[in-house]
Amino acid sequence: MDDQARAVLEQAAAFEALLVALTSASNEERGGAESCFERCKASPEALVGALVRSLRTSGAQETRELAAVLLRKVRARGKC
């Protein structure tokens, strides 16, 4: 996992911004976020922790919903 992905997983605000970017209408922004999310999968325990944190603490319902969907997908694929 690279330094950018590690920083995103460790900082709640940065991870929430990543989740928001995953739903962006801009192909460039969304593509960058998808690439970062894929790199975050290299540390599945940290990724699950960040998703649970966002699910519990995000003020935006859309972000909590996306965190729940991604958490289910990560767990279902046996990444953790």
N, C-alpha and C positions, 0 to 999 in steps of 0.2 A: 504494500500500500504506500502511496506517495504522501508527501508532506501535506499537500492540499486536502486530500481525502481525510487524513488523520485530523487536521485542524477542523474540518467540517463536522466530523463525528464528535469531537470534544466540545464544541461550542454550540449551545442550544440555538442561538440566534442564527448562526451560519447554517446549521442543519435545516432550520425552518425556512430560511431563504432558498436552500436547495430544493426543498419540497415545493415551494411556490414556483420556482423556476421550472420544475418538471411539468407544470401545467401551463407554461407560458405559450402565448400565441406565436411568439417569435421562434422560428425553426432554429436559429443560431443559438439563442439562449437555452431553449429546451434541449438541443443537442449537447451543449456543454454540460448541462445538468445531468443528462442521462449518462454521459461519459464519466462524470464524477461519481455518480451513484454506483455505476459498475465497479469502479475502483474501490469504493467503500465496501463492496461485498467481499473484498479480500480479508476483512476483519469482521466475520459474521457476528461475534458476540457484541462488539462495539456498535455495529449497525442495528442489531435488535435493541440494544439499550437506547440508542438515539431515537429509534422509531417509537419505543414505548414512552420515552420522555416527551416527545412531540405529541403523542396521543393523549398524554395526561396533562400537559401544560400549555399547549398552543391555544391562543385566544381565537383563532379562526377555525370555524367548523370545517371548512373545506380542507384545511391542512390536517386536522385530526382524522377526517375521513380517508384522506390519501395515506396517512401514516398507518391506519388500520389495514387498508388494502395491501400496502407494501409489506407490512409485518406478516400478514397471512401468507403472502406469496413467498417471502424469504423463508418462513418456517416450513411451508409445504414442500419446498424444494430441498429440504434437508440441509440447508446451509449452516444450521446451528445445531 
